[in-house]
Amino acid sequence: MSAGGVVSLSRRSISNTLRQPQMWVPSMAFPLIFTALNTGAMGRATRLPGFPAESFLDFAVATAVVQGVLFGATAGGSDMAVDIQDGFFDRLVSSPVSRPTIVLARLAGAAVLGAVQSLVFMAILTAFGAQVRGGAPAVLTIVAVAMLLAMAIGGLSVAIALKTGSSEVVQAAFPVFFISLFTSSAFFPRELMSGWFKTVASVNPLSFMIESVRALIIGGFHVGDAMRALAIVAALAGVSLLLSLRALRSRLAAG
């Protein structure tokens, strides 16, 4: 299929999301609400020896971006499941569309939403006093990380949709993604953790990705931090893409 076909399917994916405010409004509103609550409740944590930021709001910017992407990226899987249930998927695979394009278009839609979310969050939190000390290079890196993370989460949700054909199952899987965020260093620095929680956070790849993004925000732009964040999330996106393509092959073979 031509690049124009990929763009058309991607545009359809984005349009489906925009036509369902119940899918994208929570992914925009809840992270900002959580950030406001956490900043108000945990602002004094910056006084702890070894806390990596002078402002808890600066510390929370990376968390808001990742949290928003986790909320929004599952929409692609839900839409894929709806297409399967409504029969559009069958019509799509019977058309001259390359099979990987079906998945890639969904992930492209998720990536665009992730980019928009990251820019909106940074703009709003900056207006309330947060600072992205890494400047434009850090902002561009964070947008790229958000896009790749959206593809990673979106790919997993698409794989579940292709495997089950049920939007309810896709939505039921969301808490698993969200738990992975709460068992990372998203809400508190790993250096100040202790016990089993620190052990879990130290093996959670989201911790290292979030910490690298956070370093760009509170410490300035460093190529090493940018490359680390991009490498981690690119690896997650690659694994997710492979799983979604495998699920697609399985569904086509079974049907």
N, C-alpha and C positions, 0 to 999 in steps of 0.2 A: 504493500500500500504506500502511496505517496506521502510526503511530509504534510501536504495539505489535508490528507485524511486523518493523520494523527492530530493535527490542529483542530479539525472539526469535531472529532470525538472528545478531545480535551475540552473544547469550548462547551460541548454538551454537558460534560461532567461538572464544569464550573457553574453553568447555568442551572443545573439540577440543584446544586448546593445553594445558590442564591435564591432560588424559588422556595426553599425550605428554611425559613428563619429559625425554626426550632432546632435545626442542625448547627447553624453557625453563630447564632446570637449567644448561646451559652458559652461557646468556645472563646468569644470575645469578652463577655461580661464577667464570668466566674473567676478567671485568673486575676483580673483587676480588683475584684472584691476580695479575693484571698490575699492579694498583695497589700491592700489597704488594711485588712484585719491583722495580718502578720506583722506589718510595719508598726502598727499601733501597739500590738501586744508584746512584740519582741524587740522593740527599738533599743531598749537598754542593753540588749545582748552585745552591742558594739563596745561596751565598757569592759567586757571580759578580756583578760590577757590573751593575746594571740588571735583575736577576731580579725579576719582579713580585710574588713572595710570600715571606714569611718561612719558611713551611713548605711543603715539597714535597707533603705530603699534602693541604694546602688547594688547591694548584695542580692536583692530580690528580683532585679530586672531579668536575669538569666532564667530564674525559676518561672516567671510569668510567661516568657516566650515559650519555654518547653511545655509548660502546663497547657497553654493555649493550643499548641500543636497537637498534643495528646488528645485534647477534647475534639478538635476539628478533623483530624486525619482519618478517623473511623467512618466518616460520612461516605467515603469512596466505597468501602466494603458494604455498607448498608444499601447504597444505590446499586451496586453490582447484584446484591441478593434480590432487590426489587426487580431488576432487569430479568433475572433468571425466573422469578415467580411470574412475571407478566408475559414472558415469552419473547421479549426483545432480544435477549441473549441468543436464542436459537436463530432468530432472523439474522443477527449480526454474524454468527459463525457460518451461516449459509451464503453470506455475501463475499465478494472478493476482498476481504479484509485479512491482513496477515494476523495470525493468532497472537503473537506477542504484543501487537498494537492494542489489542483489547485491554490488556493489563496496563501497558505503558500510558495509554490515554488517561486511565483512571488515576495513575500515580502522578501524571503531569498536572491534573486538576488539583490533587492534594498538595502538590508542591507550590502551585500558585497561591492557594489559600494560606499555606504556611508562610510564604513570603509576605503577604499582606498582613497577616497577624503580627509577625515580628516587627514590621515597620510601625503598625498602629500602636502596639504595646510600648515600643521605645519612644514614640512621639508623645504619648499620653504621660508616661512615667517621667520623661524628661521635663514636661511641662509642670509636673508636680515637684521637681527638684532633683531628680536623678541625673547622674552625669555618666556619659559613656566616654571615658577618658581616652579610649583608643581612637576616637575620631571616626572619620569616614571609613578607613580600612576595617576597623572593628565592626562598624555597622554592616558593611558589605559581607564580612565573614559571618556575622550572626544571621543575616538573611539567608546566606548559602547553607548554613547549618540547619536553619529552620526548614528550608526546602527539602534537604536530604532526610531530616528526621521525619517530616511529613510523609515522604516516600517510604521510609522504613515502616512506620506505623500503618500507613495506608496499605502497603503491600501485605502486611500480616492480616489486616482486616479483609482485604480482597481474597487472600488465600482461604480464610475461614468461610467467606461467602461462596467461593467456588466449591469448597468441600461440602458445605451443608445446604446451600441454596436458601438459607433462612436469614432474614434481616434480624430476627429476634436473637438468634445465636450470636451474630456479629455484635449486637448491642450488649449482650450478656458478657461478652469477652472484654468489654471496656474496663471493668474494675481491675482486671489483671494488668492492663497497661498502666492504670493509675497507681496501683500498688507499687509498681516498679519505680515510680517517681517518689513516692513517700519513703521507700527504702533506699533512697540515694542521699546524697549530700545537698539536695535541692533546697531544703529549708533550714539547714544548720551546717556549719562547717565541719567537715570530717575530722579536722585536727582537734576539735573540742568534744568529740563523741567518745564514748567508752562502751565496753561490753559487747554483747552480741550484735547490737545495732551497728556499731562501727565495723564489725566484721562483715556484715551483710553489705553495708554501703561501700566497703572497700573492694568488693567483687562485682559490684553493679556497674556496668559500663556507662550508664547514664551519669554516675558520679564524676567520672573523669571528663566526660564531654561537657557537663555543666560547669565544672571547675575551670576548664580551659576557657569557656565562653565568659565566665565571671571574671577571670583574670584580664581579659580584653577590656572589660567594662571598668573595673576598679583599679587596674594597674597599668593601663595603656596597652598599645598594640605591640605584640611581640610575635614574630613569625612562628616561633616554636609553639606557642599556645594556639595560634590559628590553625596550624597544620595538624596539631594533635586533635583538636575538636573536629576538624573536617575528616581526618582519617578514621576516627571512631565512628562517626555517624555515616560515613560512606560505606564502611564495612557492614554496619547494621542494615543499610539500605540494600547493599548487594545481596546479603543473605535473604532479606525479605523478598527481593525480586525473584530470586531463585525459587523460593517456596511458593510464591504466587504463580509463577510459570509452571511449576510442577503440578500444582493444584489444577491449573487450566488444562494441562495435558491429561490428567486423570479424568476430569469431567468430560473432555472430548472423547476419550477412549471408552468411557462408560456409556456415552450417549449416542 
